[in-house]
C-alpha cells in the first residue's frame, strides 16, 4: 500500500479484517494516497469507515447465496444512505449502548500471565455475561484469552475460531453437523432401499470418479489439472442413486438446497428441524447443505462450528472476531445469538474490534495501551458505559466517537 507506482488497478478484499478502528483510519489514508497517485483502487468491504471514503459505491445483493447476485445501487456514499437498500439502511443506523448490561456475579481469575508480550497480567474474567476483549492489533488480546485463559480452563472452554474445519475435503455442513445420516435414512425409508445408496462415499458414489465429482488426470511434464467428471457431471452420485426421490427431489437436489429452504422442506422431521434450525440461528440460512466446507469464509466456518455447540449449557464460549466478513446488518444477528447463549446459562467471551459489538457487551476488558512491546497490560475493565465515560485508552476514544 505504500507503493509509488501509478496507473495500476489495486484490488483489496476486506483490508480492514482484524484491524482496530485506529488502524482502519490509518489504512483509509493509505487507500486515498494510492488513488491520488493516479491509481484505480477497488475495495471489497463491510466496514463503514472504509465505505464512507469511497468516491463510488457499488452495492450487491439483496441477500446472500442464490438470493443475491444483483447490482442494487451505484453512486456516492451519501446517495447510498438515501437508497433504501439493506446496506444503506444499516450504515445509517447507530447502535446504542446496551440499556441494561448484565452484572457479573462471579469471576474466574487469571494471575501472572507472561505469554508473548503480556507483562505479568492479572485479570478476573466474569461469568454468565457477554464480555468483549478489545485493544489495538498486537496488544495481547489473543495471548491472554486463547493462550492463557482458554488453556487454564480448558475443561470448560469451547473455542470457536475461524481456522479450517478439521475434516476431509468432502465435508459439508450436512456431514459436519451430523444430520446427513438422517437425510439418508429419510430417503431410504421413502424408497425402500439401503441408506448407503445415498452416500457418495459408499454405494451411491459415481463409479467414474469415486464420488469426488471431479478427476485429476496426471500429465507428463505438466502439473495435474482438475476436470469435472464426465460420467456424473460433478454431481458425485451414480445414476441409480439419482433415480430415487423424496417429496419430488433427489439427493443432489436436496443437498443443493439452502438451509432456510431445507428447514421448511423437512418440517415433519424433528431431528432435521433441530439441526437446520441451528444453521438458521447462527445466520447461515443461505448456505447449501452440500457446499464443501473448504469454500467457506473464515466467519462462515466459525458460525458452522458454533452451530455444532449451540445446545450446550454451562460452557464458556470463546470467539475470535466473529464479525469478520459480516455485513453490518448481520452483526446484529450475531449479537442476538451471543446474547441468547448467555441467556441459556453460558459465558461468552469475544475478542473483537467492531465497535457495534463493544456497545452491546455487558463487560469490556481492554488490553494495551498499544501493540507489540508497548502492549501486554490491562488498561480498562468495566461496562461499555463506564469506558465511554472515563476510559483513557485508544479504544475508549473511538467508542466515544462512535456514540
C-alpha positions in Angstrom: 0.0 0.0 0.0 3.0 2.3 0.3 4.0 1.7 -3.4 4.9 4.7 -5.5 3.7 3.1 -8.8 1.0 4.8 -10.8 -1.6 3.8 -13.4 -2.4 0.5 -11.8 -5.6 -1.1 -10.5 -5.4 -2.3 -6.9 -8.0 -4.7 -5.6 -8.2 -5.2 -1.8 -10.5 -7.9 -0.4 -11.7 -6.7 3.1 -8.4 -5.0 4.1 -9.9 -3.9 7.5 -10.2 -7.5 8.7 -8.6 -7.9 12.1 -7.9 -4.1 12.5 -8.7 -1.8 15.4 -10.7 1.3 14.4 -7.5 3.4 14.8 -5.7 1.2 12.3 -8.7 1.3 9.9 -8.4 5.1 9.9 -4.7 4.9 9.1 -5.4 2.4 6.3 -8.1 4.6 4.7 -5.5 7.4 4.4 -3.2 4.9 2.5 -6.0 3.9 0.2 -6.7 7.6 -0.6 -3.0 8.1 -1.2 -2.9 5.3 -3.7 -5.8 6.9 -5.6 -4.2 10.3 -5.5 -1.1 8.9 -7.2 -3.2 8.1 -10.3 -4.2 4.6 -9.5 -7.6 2.9 -9.5 -8.5 1.3 -6.1 -11.2 -1.3 -5.8 -12.1 -2.4 -2.3 -14.5 -5.2 -1.2 -15.5 -4.2 2.3 -18.1 -4.1 5.0 -16.5 -1.5 7.3 -18.4 1.8 7.5 -15.3 3.9 7.8 -13.8 2.4 4.6 -17.1 2.6 2.7 -17.6 6.2 3.7 -14.4 7.4 2.0 -15.3 5.9 -1.4 -15.8 8.1 -4.4 -18.2 5.5 -5.8 -20.0 2.7 -4.0 -21.4 -0.4 -5.7 -23.9 -2.4 -3.6 -24.6 -6.1 -4.4 -27.5 -8.1 -3.1 -30.2 -8.1 -2.0 -29.2 -11.1 0.2 -26.7 -13.9 0.1 -26.4 -17.1 -1.9 -29.0 -17.6 -4.6 -30.9 -14.6 -3.2 -28.0 -12.3 -4.1 -26.1 -11.5 -7.3 -27.8 -8.3 -8.3 -26.4 -4.7 -8.5 -28.7 -2.8 -6.3 -27.0 0.6 -6.3 -24.1 2.5 -7.8 -23.2 6.1 -6.7 -21.9 8.2 -3.9 -21.8 7.2 -0.2 -24.3 10.0 0.6 -26.7 8.6 -2.1 -26.3 5.1 -0.7 -27.5 6.3 2.7 -30.7 7.5 0.9 -31.1 4.5 -1.3 -33.2 2.3 1.0 -31.0 -0.8 0.3 -30.1 -3.1 3.2 -26.6 -1.7 3.2 -27.7 1.9 3.1 -30.2 1.4 5.9 -27.6 -0.5 8.1 -25.0 2.3 7.6 -27.4 5.0 8.6 -28.2 3.3 12.0 -26.1 4.0 15.1 -26.0 1.1 17.6 -26.7 2.4 21.1 -25.1 1.0 24.3 -27.0 -1.9 25.8 -29.7 -0.4 28.0 -29.2 -2.8 30.9 -25.9 -4.7 30.8 -25.8 -7.8 33.0 -23.9 -7.5 36.2 -21.1 -10.2 36.8 -21.9 -12.3 39.8 -18.7 -14.5 39.8 -15.3 -14.4 38.2 -12.6 -16.8 37.0 -9.1 -15.4 37.9 -6.1 -15.2 35.6 -2.9 -14.5 37.5 0.6 -13.5 36.4 0.2 -14.2 32.7 3.5 -13.6 30.9 3.0 -15.3 27.5 4.4 -13.4 24.5 4.1 -9.6 25.2 1.9 -10.0 28.4 3.6 -8.2 31.3 2.7 -10.3 34.4 -1.1 -9.7 33.7 -3.7 -10.5 36.3 -7.4 -10.1 35.4 -10.8 -11.5 36.5 -13.0 -12.9 33.7 -16.7 -12.5 34.6 -19.1 -15.5 34.3 -22.6 -15.6 32.8 -22.2 -12.3 30.9 -21.1 -11.2 27.4 -17.5 -10.0 27.7 -15.7 -8.3 24.8 -11.9 -8.2 24.9 -10.6 -5.2 23.0 -7.4 -3.5 22.2 -5.3 -2.5 19.1 -3.8 -5.2 16.9 -0.9 -6.9 18.7 -1.8 -5.6 22.1 -2.0 -9.2 23.6 -5.7 -10.0 23.4 -5.3 -13.4 21.8 -2.4 -14.2 24.0 -4.4 -13.5 27.2 -7.6 -15.3 26.1 -6.6 -18.1 23.8 -3.1 -18.9 25.1 -3.7 -18.4 28.8 -7.3 -18.3 29.8 -8.6 -21.0 27.4 -5.8 -23.3 28.4 -6.1 -22.7 32.1 -9.9 -23.6 32.0 -9.7 -26.0 29.1 -12.3 -28.3 30.6 -15.0 -25.6 30.4 -14.0 -23.6 27.4 -15.4 -24.1 23.9 -13.1 -22.3 21.5 -14.9 -21.3 18.3 -12.3 -19.8 15.9 -12.0 -19.2 12.1 -9.5 -22.0 11.4 -10.3 -24.5 8.7 -12.7 -27.2 9.9 -10.7 -30.3 10.7 -12.4 -32.7 8.4 -11.9 -34.3 5.0 -12.1 -32.4 1.7 -15.5 -34.0 1.2 -17.0 -32.4 4.3 -20.2 -30.4 4.0 -22.4 -28.6 6.6 -24.6 -31.8 6.5 -21.7 -34.1 7.4 -20.0 -31.8 9.8 -23.2 -31.1 11.8 -24.1 -34.7 11.7 -27.5 -34.6 10.0 -26.6 -36.2 6.7 -27.2 -39.7 8.2 -30.8 -38.7 9.0 -31.3 -37.4 5.4 -30.1 -40.7 4.0 -32.4 -42.6 6.4 -35.3 -40.5 5.3 -34.5 -41.1 1.6 -34.0 -44.9 2.2 -37.3 -45.2 4.1 -39.2 -43.4 1.4 -37.9 -45.6 -1.4 -37.4 -48.9 0.5 -33.6 -49.2 -0.3 -30.3 -49.3 1.6 -29.3 -45.9 3.1 -25.8 -46.3 1.9 -27.1 -45.8 -1.7 -27.4 -42.1 -0.8 -23.8 -41.7 0.3 -21.3 -40.6 -2.3 -18.6 -42.2 -0.2 -20.3 -45.6 -0.4 -22.7 -47.5 -2.7 -24.2 -44.3 -4.2 -20.9 -42.8 -5.4 -20.3 -42.3 -9.1 -18.2 -45.2 -10.4 -16.4 -42.9 -12.8 -14.9 -40.5 -10.1 -15.4 -42.5 -6.9 -17.8 -39.8 -5.6 -15.4 -36.9 -5.9 -17.3 -35.2 -8.7 -14.0 -34.5 -10.4 -11.0 -36.2 -11.7 -7.3 -35.2 -11.6 -5.6 -36.5 -14.7 -1.8 -36.8 -14.5 0.1 -35.4 -17.4 3.7 -35.9 -18.2 5.7 -32.6 -17.8 2.7 -30.7 -16.5 1.1 -30.0 -13.2 -2.0 -32.1 -12.5 -5.2 -30.4 -13.6 -8.7 -30.9 -12.2 -11.6 -31.6 -14.5 -15.3 -32.2 -13.8 -16.3 -35.9 -14.0 -17.9 -36.6 -17.4 -20.0 -39.5 -16.0 -21.8 -37.7 -13.3 -21.1 -34.1 -14.4 -19.8 -33.2 -10.9 -22.9 -34.5 -9.0 -20.8 -37.3 -7.4 -23.7 -39.8 -7.4 -24.5 -42.8 -9.6 -27.5 -42.7 -11.9 -29.1 -45.3 -9.7 -28.9 -43.1 -6.6 -30.3 -40.1 -8.5 -33.3 -42.1 -9.6 -34.8 -42.1 -6.1 -36.7 -39.1 -4.8 -38.2 -37.7 -1.6 -41.1 -35.2 -2.0 -40.0 -34.8 -5.6 -36.3 -34.1 -5.0 -33.4 -36.5 -5.5 -30.4 -36.5 -3.1 -28.4 -34.0 -5.2 -31.3 -31.5 -5.3 -31.7 -31.9 -1.5 -28.0 -31.2 -0.9 -28.2 -28.1 -3.1 -31.0 -26.6 -1.0 -30.1 -23.7 1.3 -30.6 -24.3 5.0 -33.6 -22.0 5.1 -35.4 -23.9 2.4 -34.5 -27.3 3.8 -35.9 -26.2 7.2 -39.3 -26.0 5.6 -38.8 -29.0 3.3 -38.1 -31.3 6.3 -40.7 -29.8 8.6 -42.1 -33.2 9.6 -38.7 -34.4 10.9 -37.7 -33.2 14.4 -34.1 -34.2 14.2 -33.5 -32.4 10.9 -35.5 -29.3 12.0 -33.3 -29.0 15.1 -30.0 -29.3 13.1 -31.2 -26.9 10.4 -32.6 -24.5 13.0 -29.1 -24.2 14.4 -27.8 -23.1 11.0 -30.6 -20.5 10.8 -29.8 -19.3 14.3 -26.2 -18.6 13.6 -27.1 -16.7 10.5 -26.4 -19.2 7.7 -29.9 -19.7 6.1 -28.3 -19.2 2.6 -25.7 -22.0 3.0 -26.5 -25.1 1.0 -26.4 -28.4 2.8 -23.8 -29.9 0.4 -21.5 -27.0 0.0 -17.8 -28.1 0.6 -16.6 -26.6 3.9 -13.3 -25.7 2.1 -15.2 -23.0 0.2 -16.5 -21.2 3.3 -15.1 -17.9 4.6 -13.5 -17.7 8.0 -16.6 -16.1 9.5 -18.8 -18.8 8.0 -16.6 -21.6 9.3 -16.8 -20.0 12.8 -20.6 -20.0 12.7 -20.8 -23.5 11.4 -18.6 -24.6 14.4 -20.9 -22.6 16.7 -24.0 -24.3 15.3 -22.5 -27.6 16.4 -22.3 -26.5 20.1 -25.4 -24.4 20.3 -27.4 -26.7 22.6 -24.7 -27.0 25.3 -25.2 -25.2 28.6 -22.8 -24.0 31.3 -20.0 -23.6 28.9 -17.6 -20.7 28.3 -17.6 -19.8 24.6 -14.5 -18.0 23.3 -15.0 -16.5 19.9 -12.2 -14.8 17.9 -13.6 -11.9 15.8 -17.0 -13.4 14.9 -18.0 -10.4 12.8 -15.1 -10.9 10.3 -16.6 -10.6 6.8 -20.1 -9.8 8.0 -22.4 -7.2 6.6 -23.5 -4.5 9.1 -27.0 -5.9 9.3 -25.6 -9.4 10.0 -23.6 -8.2 13.0 -27.0 -7.5 14.7 -27.9 -11.2 14.1 -24.7 -12.4 15.6 -25.1 -10.2 18.7 -28.6 -11.5 19.3 -27.2 -15.1 19.0 -24.4 -14.3 21.6 -26.9 -12.8 24.0 -29.2 -15.8 23.7 -26.2 -18.1 24.6 -25.7 -16.1 27.8 -29.5 -16.2 28.5 -29.2 -20.1 28.4 -26.7 -20.0 31.2 -23.4 -19.8 29.3 -20.5 -17.4 29.5 -19.5 -15.7 26.2 -16.0 -14.1 25.7 -15.4 -12.3 22.4 -12.1 -11.0 21.0 -13.3 -8.2 18.8 -12.5 -4.8 17.1 -16.1 -4.0 16.0 -17.5 -1.0 17.9 -21.1 -2.2 17.5 -20.1 -5.4 19.3 -18.4 -3.5 22.1 -21.6 -1.4 22.6 -23.7 -4.5 23.0 -21.3 -6.0 25.6 -22.1 -6.4 29.3 -18.4 -6.1 30.2 -15.2 -4.8 28.5 -11.6 -5.8 29.0 -9.2 -3.5 27.1 -5.6 -4.7 26.5 -2.9 -2.2 25.6 -2.0 0.6 25.8 -0.6 -0.1 22.3 0.7 -3.0 20.2 3.8 -5.2 20.4 6.2 -4.3 23.2 4.1 -1.3 24.0 1.1 -3.5 24.9 0.5 -6.5 27.2 -1.3 -4.7 30.0 -4.9 -4.5 31.2 -5.8 -0.8 30.7 -9.5 -0.9 31.4 -12.2 -3.3 32.8 -15.8 -2.4 33.3 -19.1 -1.7 31.3 -19.1 0.0 27.9 -20.9 2.9 29.6 -18.0 3.3 32.1 -15.4 3.1 29.3 -17.2 5.8 27.3 -17.5 8.0 30.4 -14.0 7.7 32.0 -11.9 5.4 29.8 -8.4 6.8 28.9 -7.5 4.3 26.2 -7.3 4.3 22.4 -10.4 2.1 22.3 -12.3 4.4 24.6 -11.5 7.3 22.3 -13.1 5.5 19.3 -16.0 4.2 21.3 -16.9 7.8 22.3 -16.7 8.9 18.6 -19.0 6.0 17.6 -21.6 7.2 20.2 
